[in-house]
Amino acid sequence: MITPFVAGRRGPLQLEVLRALVREGFEVDVERATALDPVDADACRRALLEARADVVVDCSGADDRPGPDTVDELDRLLIGSENLALAAAELDAYSVFVSSAHVFGERNVGARVESDLPAPTTALGAAVLSAERTVGVVNEQHAIVRTTALYGRYWPTPFEALLARAAAGEQIVADQKTVCPPTYAPHLAALLIAMIRNPSYGILHRAATGECSEFDLARTLVALTGVDTRVDPAPPAPEADRALRQPACLTSRRKELPSLPHWRIGLRVWALERDIASHEAGNR
């Protein structure tokens, strides 16, 4: 029986993966995993030893938190990721570190594959890249899974503000610039479980597939949630401006694991679950 341990600074992706593992029948101690402070090296060793972990999934590099991290939080990310990878190496366990597209910078980037050179432009991107490299140094049995634009069931999504404006009858005007397709966290959790069962090594990019613009995203959200309002495209920006605003979107040349579903499929599932949750709350 494979025994995974999932850490992640008590972040939403950690909860998504833990709950997915429980549904799949894995033996996981959710309370121990969410209570662990990875900055405490001795606590990491004890937790993994007592759990008899042979796979350690560290979600702390994922972009599942809004806003910039503080210097203290970035330091904790670096220390915690190293402690977890060291503790895993001591147990001869496989380390999976979930990272993000922040390692490629914020502007004039475009599609990036695993072999492209990272060039972070923010403190967060630099910290996540440093954590990636540290994990790779301290545990030879490792994988780095980069993803981007995460959203899910257990944390506020970036879509609610737009939907509130639409529900209030406001006409929505959305830019036609390219954005990273939003990645539904349960789809990523399923991929991580596949890696727990059948390890892959090195750097792997996995995000929702398909091309996406702000206009596509807004129109799809409004249609899926049944809000009766118009979504119009904003006038196109000058070509030079569009080129400078290309975000770092992840693509992959590695085919040993399946791609994640199209971003519209993730949104459809999310909208259905949102509707079910709303009905259940109304019946209480």
N, C-alpha and C positions, 0 to 999 in steps of 0.2 A: 504494500500500500504506500503510495507516494504521500508524503506529509509536507504540505507547503506552509510557509509562514509569510504573512503579508503585512508589511509595515508601510507607513506613509504619513507621518506627522498628523494623524487623525483627519486626513483629508477625505473629500467625497469619493475620489477614485478608489482609495483603500476600502471604503465601505462597499462600493459596487463590487469589487473583486471578492471580498470576503463573503458577501451574500451570494454571489454566483457560485463560489466554491461549496457553500453549504447546500445550495440547490442541487449541485452535481454529486453530492454524497461524500465529499472530502471531510476528513476530520480536522477541523480548524477551531482554535480557541479564540473566538472573536473578542472577548473581553481582554484577554492577555495581549492580543495584537494591537488593539486600539489604545491600551493603557501604556504600552511601552514608549519610553522616551529614548530614541536612538542615540542621543548625545551621551548617554550613560553606557560606556563600553562594557562594563561588567554586567549591567542589566541585559544588554544585547546577547552576551554569551550565555547567561543563565536562561533567557527566554528561548533561544534556539535550541539549547541543550535539553531543556525540560520538555519542549515541544517535539524533540527528536526530528527536527526539520531537515529535510534533504533538498528543499528548494526554498529560496528566500526571494520574495518579490518586493522590491522597494519602490513605492509609488511617489516618493517625495519630489521627484523632478518633473512631474506632470504639470500641465498648465490648467489645473482644476481649481485655481483660486483667482478671484478677480483682483486687479490692482497690483502695484509693485510690492515686492517683499522688502522688509526692512533689512538693514545690515545685520542685525542680530539673527533674524530668520535665515538669511543666506548663510551665515556662519554655522548655524545649527544644521542646515541642509548638508553642508560639506562634511561636518564632523559626523553626523548621523549616517550618511551614506557610506563613509569609510568604516565606521564601527560595524555596520551590518555586513559589509562585504568581508571584513576581516573575520568576524565571527562565523560567517558561512564558510570561509576558506578553512578555518580550523576544524570544522566538522565535515570537510570534503563535500560541501553542499554547493548547489548551482545557484548563482546570483543572477537575478533579472532586475535591471534598473530601468524604470520608466522615465524617459526624458522628453524633450519637446523641441519644436522648431525654433525656439528662442536662440539656440546655439548658432543659427545662421544669420542672425541680425534681423532688423526690422524693416528696411526699405530697399527697393530696387534689387530684389532677390530672385523671386520666381521659383520654379520647380527645382527641388534638390533631391538627389539620390544619396545613397549611403556613402559613396566614395567622394562626394564633394567636401571641400575643406570648410569646416566651421569658421565663422567670423562674427562672434557675438558683438553687439553694439550696446548692450545694457548690462548692468551689474547682475541681473537675474540670469541672462544668457551666459555670462562668463562663469557664474557660480555653477550652473547646471553642467556646462562643458567640463569644468574642473572635476565635478562629481563623477561624470562619465569616465574620465581618464583615471581617476582614483580607483573606481570599482574595477576597471580593467587591469590595473597594476596589482592590486592586492588579492584578486581572485581570478586565476586563469580560467576557471569554469564560469563564464559570465556571458550575458547578452545585454545589449543596450537597445531598448525599444523606444524609438522616437515617434511621438504622435503630436497632434495639434488640434486646437479649437474644440476641446472636450466639453461636453454637456451631458447631463444624465438625470436620473430619477431623484437623487437624494441631495440636490443642491439647487439654488436659484439659477435659472438659465438666463443668458443674455437676451432672450426673446421676449420676456414678459413686458418690458417697457414698450416695445413696438406694438404688441398685441393690446396693451391698455390704451394706447393712442388710437388704434383702429377701432376698439370697442366703444370709444367715446365719440366715434363718428368723424374722426380727423382723417383727411385724405393723406395717404402716405406717398411721399416722393423719395425714391431710393436711387442711390448712385449705381451706375452700371460698372463700376470698377470691380476687378477680380478680388475675391477674398478666399481664404482657406475654407474648404468645405467643412462644416461642423461635424465632429466625430462623436457619435453616440457611445457613451461610456460602456454600456452593456456589450456592445459589439467588440470593443477593445478587451473587455474582461474575458469574453469567449476566446479571443486569440491568446491571451495570457494563460488561460487554462490549457489550451492546446500545447503551448510551450512547456508548461509544467509536466504534461504527459509525455511529450516528445521534444526534448530540448533542442534549440538552435543556438548558435553562438555568434559572437561579434555584433555588429551594428545592424539593426533592422528598422526600416521605416514602415509604419502602418498608420494610415489615417483614412477617413471616409473617401471613397472614390468619386469621380465626377468633377466637372468644372462648375464653378459657382460664382455668382456676382451678388452684390448687396440687393440688387433688384430681384434676381431669381429667388434669393432667400426670403425676402419680405413677401413676395407674391405667393410663394409656396406656403409659408406660415399662415397667412391670412386665409388661403383656400382650405388648408387642412383643419383649421380651427373654426371654420364656418362664420367668420366675422364678415359682415356686409359692409365693405368699404372698398374704395378704389386704391390701387397701387400703381403709380405712374413712374416711369423712368425719368431721372433727372437728365438735363442736357449733358451730352458727352463732354468729358474733360479734354483739354488739349492732349495730343499724342505724347508730348514730352512729359506732361504731368502724370499721365497714366503709367508710363514706363517707370517713373520714380516711385510709384506707389505699389509696385508688385510685392506682395508679402512672400514670406518663405513658406511655400506649400510643399508638402512631402510626397515624393513618389519613390518607387522602389525597383531595383533590378533583381531582387531576391525572390524566388518563386517557390521555395520549399514549404512556405506556409501560405494559406489563402489570403487574398486581399479582403479588406473590410467591405461591407455592403455600401452601396451608393448613399450619398448623404440624404437624398429624398426618402429612402427607405427608413433611415434612422429617424428622421423628422416625423414620418407617418406613425411609427411605433410610439414615439414620444407623445405625439398629439393624442393618440388613442388612450394611452395610459393617463395623460393629463385629464382627459374627459371622464374616464372611469373614476379617478380620484375625486374630481369635482362632484360627480353624482353621489359617491359614497359619503363625502363630507356633507352634502345637502340632505342626506337621509338620516343623519345622526340626530 
